[in-house]
Amino acid sequence: MALSVCPHRVGGFPVISVAGELDVTNADQLGDAVERALDDLPSTLVVDLGDVTFIDSAGVHAVVRPRTMMVTLRTRLHVVADADQVRETFALMGLADTVPLHRTLDGALRCAAGRHPEPA
C-alpha cells in the first residue's frame, strides 16, 4: 500500500495524517512533513498514525527525528496510534513512555487542548 501523508489543521492544531505502510522506503516523506510543520513554530503537533497498517523503526524515527528541535521550540508531540503493531514498535524502541500515544485523534486533540486525556 502506498503511503499517504496529509498535513492539515484540526481545531487550530497542526495534524499530519498518515495512511499505509510506513517503513525505511518512505519514512523520509513523513520526516519532511514533520519538519515543515515545525517551521510554523507550533506549540503542539499531532501525528495521526491511525490509518498506518505497518511501521518499522525508520517510520518511528521519522516521527521523533526532530525531537531536539521540538524541545527547543517547546512543541508538544502527540501521536495517534491505535494499531497494536504501531504501539508495539514504539514500545520496542523505548518510546511508549516518552511520546504520548493516543487511540484516537479526538483523544490526542483533547489532551493537546489541556482536557483530560483518554485512557490508553
N, C-alpha and C positions, 0 to 999 in steps of 0.2 A: 504494500500500500504506500502510495506517495505521501510525503509529509506536507502538511498544510500549517503555515504559521501566519496568524492573523492578528496584528495589533489593533486594538480599539479601546474605547473608554466605556466604563460602566459606572454609573453613579459618581462620576468625577475621578475615578481611579483608572490608571492605565492598566490594561489587561492584555496579555499575549495569549491567545487561544491556540493550542497546538492539537493536531489530529494526525493519526497514522503511526508509523513505526519511527521512533527517534533513536538513531544509532550513529556510529562513527562515520557513516557515509553522508549524513545530512545534518549532524549536530551543529555545524557552523551556521546554518540558516537561523536556528533559534538563538545561538550565542550572539549573532549580529543583531537580531531583533531586540534582544535584552539590552545590549549596549546602546542601540539607537534610542530605546525608551528612556535610558538613564540620561541622555542628552538634555531632556526636559527637566531634569532635577526633581523627580517626583519624590514625595515623602513616603509613598508606598508603591510597590509594583506587584501585581498578581500575575503569576504564570499558571495558566489553566491547562493542565495535562489530562483533563477528564476524558478526552477522546483519544488519548495515546494508547495504542494496543500493545506496544513493546518499547522498553527503554533499556539502554545499556549504560555503562559508566560514562561514555562520551556524551550521551544525552543529559545525564545528571550534571556532568561538568559544565555543559553549555548553560544550564540554569544558574549555577552558582559561580561560574568563572569570574564575573566581575564583583565578587564579594568585597574585595578591598575598596573598590570604588563605591559600593553601596554603603559601607561603613563610613567612609569619608563624607558621603552625601547625606548620611543618616536616612537612607532609604530602607524601609522595612520590606522584606520579601515574604510573600505568601504564595504557597504552591497548592493548587488543586490537584489531588491525586486520589482517585477512587479505586483504580485497579490494583489488586493485590501485588501484581508483578512490579508495578511502578513504585509502590510503597516499600516493597521488599528491597528494591535496588537502592533506594535512598537509605534504608536501614543498613544494608550491607556495606555501604560507603561511609557509615558513621554519621549520617546527616539527619536522621529521623528526629533527633532531639534538638538539633540546632536550626533546622529550617522548618517553619510551621507548615504542616501538611493538613489540608482540609479535604473532606469528602466531596464538598460541593462548592461551586463558585459563590453561591449566596452566603455560605458559611465563611468563606475567605473574606468576602466584602464586609460582612458584619463584624468580623474580627478587626479588619483594617480600619473600620469606622469607630472602633473602640467599644462595640457592643459585645455581649457575651459570645465567646467562641462556641462553635458546635462541638459536640463530643467527637473524639477521634474515631 
